[in-house]
Amino acid sequence: MRQGAFQILFVCTGNTCRSPMAQVLLEARLPEDLRDRVVVSSAGSFGMTGAPAAVHAVDVTAGAGIDLRSHEARRYAPEMAAEADLVLAMDEGNRDFVLGQSPDQSDRIFCLREAAATDAGDEISIRDPFGGDAEDYRRCFEEIEREIENLMPRLRQWLDGEPTN
């Protein structure tokens, strides 16, 4: 880990639903003792900078008591991976995009499900709800929520400089 806070970057396609939901969810669920040690951000591999979060993403996070209304999308740039200690893509396509843009950072670029060490069989991607209905977004949010919960023990290991296997 570099000096200062441990930086986590979530990446999805447009930075309007999955990665912003993951960002605010992790920020909200970080235990008190980790809040000063972790900085969380998000970006999109093909997003339009400044775009708001998807309406259904705002609604589903609000239902969990988390405010996503002020989110503004950012487009991924290679320097983001260089600054991050951990890059968590929402799906294989976005992970591969980031790896292609930042191959020298490959030791810290994963799909969220890979980093969380979840046994999901062959499926490591979190399906994009973009264009779907409120129920699609709710299911996506719940999936991200489970993965973030699974990530917490490994996050503590990373913060403490322990091997995560």
C-alpha positions in Angstrom: 0.0 0.0 0.0 1.2 3.5 -0.9 1.4 6.3 1.7 -1.9 7.9 2.6 -5.3 6.4 2.3 -6.0 3.1 0.5 -7.7 4.1 -2.8 -10.3 1.9 -4.4 -11.7 2.6 -7.9 -14.8 0.9 -9.2 -15.2 0.7 -12.9 -18.3 -0.1 -15.1 -19.3 1.0 -18.5 -21.1 4.3 -18.2 -20.4 5.2 -14.5 -24.1 5.9 -14.1 -25.3 2.8 -12.2 -23.1 -0.2 -11.1 -19.9 1.6 -10.2 -21.5 4.6 -8.5 -23.8 2.2 -6.6 -20.7 0.2 -5.5 -18.9 3.4 -4.6 -21.6 4.9 -2.3 -22.4 1.5 -0.9 -18.8 0.7 0.1 -18.5 4.3 1.6 -21.6 3.7 3.6 -20.7 0.2 4.8 -17.1 0.9 5.7 -16.6 0.2 9.4 -15.8 3.3 11.4 -12.2 2.2 12.0 -11.6 2.1 8.2 -13.3 5.3 7.1 -10.2 7.5 7.5 -8.0 4.8 5.8 -10.0 4.2 2.6 -11.0 6.6 -0.3 -13.5 5.2 -2.8 -14.2 6.6 -6.3 -15.7 5.3 -9.6 -15.4 5.8 -13.3 -16.8 4.4 -16.6 -14.9 2.8 -19.5 -17.2 4.6 -22.0 -19.1 7.0 -19.8 -19.9 10.6 -20.6 -18.2 12.9 -18.0 -20.7 14.8 -16.0 -23.7 12.5 -16.6 -26.0 12.0 -13.6 -26.6 8.6 -12.0 -29.4 6.6 -13.6 -32.8 7.4 -12.0 -33.3 3.8 -10.9 -29.8 3.7 -9.3 -30.7 6.9 -7.4 -34.0 5.3 -6.2 -32.5 1.9 -5.2 -29.7 3.5 -3.2 -32.1 5.9 -1.6 -34.2 2.9 -0.5 -31.0 1.8 1.4 -30.6 5.2 3.0 -27.7 6.2 0.6 -27.8 9.4 -1.5 -26.5 9.1 -5.1 -28.2 12.3 -6.4 -25.1 14.4 -6.6 -23.1 11.8 -8.6 -21.4 12.9 -11.8 -20.0 10.3 -14.2 -16.3 10.3 -14.9 -14.6 8.6 -17.8 -11.8 6.2 -17.0 -8.2 7.3 -17.6 -5.1 5.2 -17.1 -3.8 7.6 -14.4 -6.8 6.5 -12.3 -5.4 3.0 -12.0 -1.9 4.3 -11.4 -3.3 6.2 -8.4 -5.5 3.4 -7.1 -4.4 0.6 -4.8 -7.3 -1.6 -6.0 -9.4 -1.3 -9.2 -12.6 -3.3 -9.1 -14.5 -3.7 -12.4 -18.1 -4.7 -12.5 -17.6 -7.2 -15.3 -15.0 -9.0 -17.4 -15.3 -6.6 -20.3 -14.5 -3.6 -18.1 -11.7 -5.4 -16.3 -10.2 -6.2 -19.6 -10.6 -2.7 -20.8 -8.8 -1.3 -17.8 -6.1 -4.0 -18.1 -5.6 -3.0 -21.7 -5.3 0.7 -20.8 -3.1 0.1 -17.7 -1.3 -3.2 -18.1 1.5 -2.2 -15.7 -1.2 -2.1 -12.9 -2.4 -5.7 -13.5 -1.6 -6.9 -10.0 -4.4 -4.7 -8.6 -7.1 -4.9 -11.2 -9.9 -7.4 -10.7 -13.6 -7.9 -11.1 -15.4 -7.1 -7.8 -16.4 -10.8 -7.5 -12.8 -12.0 -8.0 -11.5 -9.6 -5.3 -14.3 -10.6 -3.0 -13.2 -14.3 -3.5 -16.9 -15.2 -4.1 -17.5 -18.7 -5.4 -19.9 -17.8 -8.2 -18.9 -20.6 -10.5 -17.8 -19.3 -13.8 -19.7 -16.0 -13.5 -17.6 -13.2 -12.3 -19.5 -10.3 -13.9 -22.3 -8.3 -12.3 -24.9 -7.8 -15.0 -25.5 -4.2 -16.2 -29.0 -3.1 -15.4 -28.8 -0.2 -17.8 -32.0 0.1 -19.8 -33.8 -2.2 -17.4 -36.6 -1.6 -14.9 -36.5 -0.8 -11.2 -36.4 -4.5 -10.3 -33.3 -5.0 -12.5 -31.5 -2.2 -10.6 -32.7 -3.6 -7.2 -31.3 -7.0 -8.1 -28.0 -5.5 -9.3 -27.7 -3.4 -6.1 -28.3 -6.5 -3.9 -25.6 -8.4 -5.9 -23.1 -5.6 -5.4 -24.1 -5.4 -1.7 -23.3 -9.1 -1.2 -20.0 -8.8 -3.0 -19.0 -5.8 -0.9 -19.9 -7.7 2.3 -17.7 -10.6 1.0 -14.9 -8.1 0.2 -14.6 -6.7 3.7 -12.3 -9.4 5.2 -9.9 -9.2 2.2 -10.0 -5.4 2.4 -8.8 -5.5 6.0 -6.0 -7.9 4.9 -4.9 -5.5 2.1 -5.0 -2.6 4.6 -2.9 -4.5 7.1 -0.4 -5.5 4.4 -1.3 -9.2 4.7 -1.3 -11.6 1.8 -4.8 -12.3 0.4 -4.1 -15.4 -1.6 
